Amino acid sequence: MSEATLRKETADGWAMFEEDTTEELKHGICVSNLAYSVGKQLGLYEDQCHELAVAGILHDVGKLRVSSYLYGRNEDTLNIEEMKYVRMHPRLGYETLIRYDFSDEILETILYHHENYDGSGYPENLTGERIPMGARILRVCDTYAALISDRPYRRAFDKDTAIELMIEEVKNFDMRVFLAFQTVIHDEELQEKWALRDFRIGIAELE
Ligand SMILES: [Fe+2]
């Protein structure tokens, strides 16, 4: 597949663009695979880890509904109006997916994937253990996956720099999750051991 394009579906206004979404799909796959491995490392049950993998793929689906503000941008700054739309995407994703047969755990993981452990996140400024575990795991994996990817306004950071940048923002993360994540990242054998073979999608398949 050289390109992934989502087309307009007007009934509820949920896909308002015709853009190449290959990078977004790659990001979702990366977050999905990482979240599954971190869940395993934390000792979660297989079905919980599988739900993390599903949430990882779908976590930014709400961006499809604010796409005209988010796609094709070349700047790294957002104005206040644009920021307002960006901050709506977890709830928009939740509202889109609640109409389908996803578990409460998957829906809550998506709704709260931008909550920070210190309460500075959105949409509800939840703190600490009030943030569902799945969302705390996605928060870490999503941040890392974004840092190691090229963006229109910057090149990808290498693995060590990405970790350093995350340590500077460690207030955002559940420390137990962050430590499990670091163990996974630094141990390729562990990543292989936790590979979700019947679900895992290779990024190469998109290229
Ligand atoms: Fe997001």
Residues whose N, C-alpha, C, O or C-beta is under 5 A from the ligand:
A	BS01	LIG	H59 D60
